[in-house]
Every structure is written in C-alpha cells, then in structure tokens.
Amino acid sequence: MNVPHLKVLFDNCTSPVLAATLGGYLNHLGHEAIHLKDLPCGRHATDLEWMEYLRKDRSEWVVVTADSRIQKNRAERVAYRQANLRGFVLAPAYQKTPLNQTASFLLWR
C-alpha cells in the first residue's frame, strides 16, 4: 500500500519539543512533524495565515493544537475546512501535564 507523505503541524499553543519528539519517530516512516515556528510564515503568523500556507502546500496535513477557538471562530473554521485540514485539539489538562508525558501520550496514540 502506498501511504502519502504526511506532515503534522504543531501550532503556537504547543511546545516545539512535541514537534521534535514526534518528528524523530515519524521521520523514519517517511513523514514529518513541524512546529509553526519552522514554517516560512513563522511563529507570528495568524491562524488564518498558517492555514492559508497549509492550503497552498497541498500536502496531507494533520494539525495538533491546544486552541479550541479554531472550532468556534467562524473565519478560522471556514479557513480550516477550505485547507482540507484535519487534526486534534488537546484538552486543557495538557497545558498542566509534564511535557514528557504529553509527548509519550502522542506517540502512544
């Protein structure tokens, strides 16, 4: 079976360490994990800007965020859908969970 190249984006509401940790695992499978700060649009891009960048990139993207506003803000929700993105919104408890446990959980799932 031919699996498409998958890219996982961690936005500013997540730690770059999570992207690096998951990236280390995914790279040997031919996929990658990237933190928003490493995209050309950069750390200071608005949600609409990075969503537009992902839309134009046309790769298979999965977004990991802790920002539930993406689901509530109409403009962001529309941009997310137009970019054909899918992803995960981490529960608020992950903000208080030690980083190594969060990374372990993401790898496990």
C-alpha positions, 0 to 999 in steps of 0.5 A: 500500500502506498501511504502519502507523505504526511506532515503534522503541524504543531501550532503556537499553543504547543511546545516545539519539543512535541514537534521534535519528539514526534518528528524523530519517530515519524521521520523514519516512516517517511513523514514529518512533524513541524512546529509553526515556528519552522514554517516560512510564515513563522511563529507570528503568523495568524491562524488564518495565515498558517492555514492559508500556507497549509492550503497552498502546500497541498500536502496531507496535513494533520494539525495538533493544537491546544486552541479550541477557538479554531472550532468556534471562530467562524473565519478560522473554521471556514479557513480550516475546512477550505485547507482540507485540514484535519487534526486534534485539539488537546484538552486543557489538562495538557497545558498542566501535564509534564511535557514528557508525558504529553509527548509519550501520550502522542506517540502512544496514540 
